[in-house]
Amino acid sequence: EIWCQIIKGRNLPVSDMGGKSDPYVAITVNGKFKRTNYIENVISPEWNELVRFRTILPMRLELSNDILVEIYDTDAWIDDLMGSFTVNPGDIRLAVAEDEPFPPPRWYFLTKEGQPGIGGLLASFLIHKIRNVNKKIPRPLLPIPSSKKVIVYVLVIGTRRILPFRYSNVTAPYVQLRIGNQPPTSTSKGFQLNKKKSDSNHNFLEIIKLTADIPINPIYASSLDVAIIEDRSLLFGGATTVGATSVNLGRYLPWVTPEERERLIKEEVDNIFKIDKNTDFEIFNAKIANPHFENIDDDDVNRMDSARLETEEDDFRISRNF
């Protein structure tokens, strides 16, 4: 049996026309397909689900077919693929006892059409060898990490250079903040210092207070989802998300050591900007920075190349995925 512990996602792309996502995880093992439940309107979902497969594997596990893990956005017609990764059974621990716990989880970073940097999934895998095909292995208890109740203060300053969305300027946005699966909290609508209609800079200058139970181990830490939303007429979809991003709260926990914080930052940056041999770095860098990347000139690319190295800045990039 292959056991898959699906814990949580982080910074998944927004897929719906309304700027929201309802993600679920789909797993395929030797042609067998299973999935988790979907979670509504979130880009950092928390599932905490167990998916089990009983299948036949070769004695040398590294010769097995890869396990395909995909994340989809639930849609009324056809579910949209958000990203995927594969795991070879040879890289999964083989249990020696029925009650053996899952190994520590790790973050698997997603790709889509060869492009990395589109979010990740925290998961753990374990293989049990079946000695009696008629015997059922008891369902394990999923580990629950210890947590602390914390208060998260977010200073929302403003937005800069928000591009038109669906052929219309963004004129009266507000910011919505959400930790994990908790209900969201919103700011007031932003104000402009420059009253010109073409001005895309909006200011908020608000401190938002959020309370949450955050796991002590930073690898389990919840994410802060940040969305820029504008209320539009029902003709244009009502409350519409014009951009979204996710912030890993793990590196802001007061009990995390400087060394651990540096490691978490490096891991995020390495995986966001990991380039495979077939990817042109400048074009990839431009794509993730601006949805209208075809119009970016060399100076823009050079500025973004420098900006990506400033990992300590808390100026979070908003993703526009449609």
ChimeraX attribute file (.defattr): number of C-alpha atoms within 10 A of each C-alpha:
attribute: neighborCount
match mode: 1-to-1
recipient: residues
	/A:1	15
	/A:2	21
	/A:3	19
	/A:4	19
	/A:5	22
	/A:6	20
	/A:7	20
	/A:8	22
	/A:9	27
	/A:10	26
	/A:11	24
	/A:12	28
	/A:13	28
	/A:14	26
	/A:15	23
	/A:16	18
	/A:17	15
	/A:18	16
	/A:19	22
	/A:20	21
	/A:21	26
	/A:22	21
	/A:23	31
	/A:24	23
	/A:25	24
	/A:26	18
	/A:27	21
	/A:28	16
	/A:29	20
	/A:30	14
	/A:31	10
	/A:32	10
	/A:33	12
	/A:34	13
	/A:35	17
	/A:36	17
	/A:37	12
	/A:38	18
	/A:39	18
	/A:40	15
	/A:41	16
	/A:42	26
	/A:43	31
	/A:44	30
	/A:45	28
	/A:46	21
	/A:47	20
	/A:48	15
	/A:49	16
	/A:50	19
	/A:51	16
	/A:52	17
	/A:53	17
	/A:54	15
	/A:55	12
	/A:56	13
	/A:57	16
	/A:58	10
	/A:59	8
	/A:60	9
	/A:61	15
	/A:62	14
	/A:63	12
	/A:64	16
	/A:65	17
	/A:66	16
	/A:67	17
	/A:68	17
	/A:69	22
	/A:70	21
	/A:71	25
	/A:72	22
	/A:73	26
	/A:74	19
	/A:75	13
	/A:76	5
	/A:77	6
	/A:78	9
	/A:79	16
	/A:80	16
	/A:81	17
	/A:82	22
	/A:83	26
	/A:84	24
	/A:85	17
	/A:86	15
	/A:87	14
	/A:88	14
	/A:89	23
	/A:90	15
	/A:91	11
	/A:92	17
	/A:93	14
	/A:94	16
	/A:95	15
	/A:96	10
	/A:97	9
	/A:98	13
	/A:99	12
	/A:100	12
	/A:101	13
	/A:102	20
	/A:103	14
	/A:104	10
	/A:105	16
	/A:106	15
	/A:107	19
	/A:108	19
	/A:109	20
	/A:110	24
	/A:111	17
	/A:112	14
	/A:113	7
	/A:114	11
	/A:115	18
	/A:116	22
	/A:117	23
	/A:118	21
	/A:119	25
	/A:120	26
	/A:121	28
	/A:122	20
	/A:123	21
	/A:124	20
	/A:125	23
	/A:126	20
	/A:127	21
	/A:128	17
	/A:129	15
	/A:130	15
	/A:131	7
	/A:132	8
	/A:133	8
	/A:134	7
	/A:135	8
	/A:136	8
	/A:137	13
	/A:138	8
	/A:139	11
	/A:140	13
	/A:141	10
	/A:142	13
	/A:143	11
	/A:144	9
	/A:145	11
	/A:146	11
	/A:147	14
	/A:148	10
	/A:149	11
	/A:150	13
	/A:151	12
	/A:152	16
	/A:153	11
	/A:154	13
	/A:155	12
	/A:156	15
	/A:157	12
	/A:158	16
	/A:159	19
	/A:160	10
	/A:161	9
	/A:162	18
	/A:163	20
	/A:164	13
	/A:165	15
	/A:166	11
	/A:167	7
	/A:168	8
	/A:169	14
	/A:170	23
	/A:171	21
	/A:172	16
	/A:173	26
	/A:174	22
	/A:175	22
	/A:176	18
	/A:177	21
	/A:178	20
	/A:179	25
	/A:180	22
	/A:181	18
	/A:182	12
	/A:183	8
	/A:184	15
	/A:185	14
	/A:186	15
	/A:187	17
	/A:188	14
	/A:189	16
	/A:190	19
	/A:191	17
	/A:192	16
	/A:193	9
	/A:194	11
	/A:195	8
	/A:196	9
	/A:197	10
	/A:198	12
	/A:199	17
	/A:200	18
	/A:201	18
	/A:202	23
	/A:203	18
	/A:204	19
	/A:205	14
	/A:206	14
	/A:207	12
	/A:208	15
	/A:209	12
	/A:210	16
	/A:211	12
	/A:212	15
	/A:213	15
	/A:214	23
	/A:215	19
	/A:216	17
	/A:217	14
	/A:218	19
	/A:219	17
	/A:220	22
	/A:221	21
	/A:222	24
	/A:223	25
	/A:224	22
	/A:225	24
	/A:226	24
	/A:227	27
	/A:228	22
	/A:229	23
	/A:230	20
	/A:231	17
	/A:232	14
	/A:233	10
	/A:234	9
	/A:235	6
	/A:236	12
	/A:237	13
	/A:238	13
	/A:239	15
	/A:240	21
	/A:241	24
	/A:242	26
	/A:243	24
	/A:244	25
	/A:245	23
	/A:246	24
	/A:247	19
	/A:248	21
	/A:249	17
	/A:250	23
	/A:251	20
	/A:252	13
	/A:253	18
	/A:254	8
	/A:255	13
	/A:256	15
	/A:257	11
	/A:258	11
	/A:259	8
	/A:260	14
	/A:261	17
	/A:262	14
	/A:263	13
	/A:264	17
	/A:265	15
	/A:266	13
	/A:267	12
	/A:268	18
	/A:269	16
	/A:270	12
	/A:271	17
	/A:272	20
	/A:273	16
	/A:274	14
	/A:275	17
	/A:276	11
	/A:277	7
	/A:278	8
	/A:279	14
	/A:280	10
	/A:281	16
	/A:282	13
	/A:283	14
	/A:284	17
	/A:285	20
	/A:286	22
	/A:287	16
	/A:288	22
	/A:289	19
	/A:290	17
	/A:291	15
	/A:292	12
	/A:293	16
	/A:294	10
	/A:295	10
	/A:296	15
	/A:297	10
	/A:298	11
	/A:299	9
	/A:300	13
	/A:301	20
	/A:302	13
	/A:303	10
	/A:304	16
	/A:305	15
	/A:306	9
	/A:307	11
	/A:308	14
	/A:309	10
	/A:310	11
	/A:311	13
	/A:312	8
	/A:313	9
	/A:314	8
	/A:315	9
	/A:316	12
	/A:317	14
	/A:318	19
	/A:319	21
	/A:320	22
	/A:321	17
	/A:322	15
